[in-house]
Amino acid sequence: MLKRRMTSWELEFSPQEVVCGYIPDFYCHEVSLVVEVDGPIHRFLRERDARRQRHLELAGNTVIRFTNRQAFFRTEDTVTEILNTAIGLRMSLGADEQP
C-alpha cells in the first residue's frame, strides 16, 4: 500500500535500489532520500542499522525510518511524513542552486 501511494507523486521513489552498497526499502535519487520500513527483526539489528544509517548519511543521504506497524496502520501519516521530507529536501536543494 505504501509503495502504491508513493508512486503517484512527481518524485520518483525506487524500491530496493542499491545505494552505497545497501538496499533500502525505497530511495529517491532526486533528493537523496532513503526510506526504511523496519519489521520486527530490526529490534535485534539496531547496531547494524545505526552503522548502515551513518554510512548512508555520510554519503549525503537523508534517512527516515518507520516501523511496519506505522506503515501499515498509519499509512497516510507515513506517506505525509515522507512527502514533507522529500519536498523540504527539494526546496533546500533548490535554494542551494540559486546564485
Secondary structure, 3 states (H helix, E strand, C coil): CHHHHHCCCCCCCEECCCECCECCCEEEHHHCEEEEEECHHHHHCHHHHHHHHHHHHHCCCEEEEEEHHHHHHCHHHHHHHHHHHHHHHHHHHHHHHCC
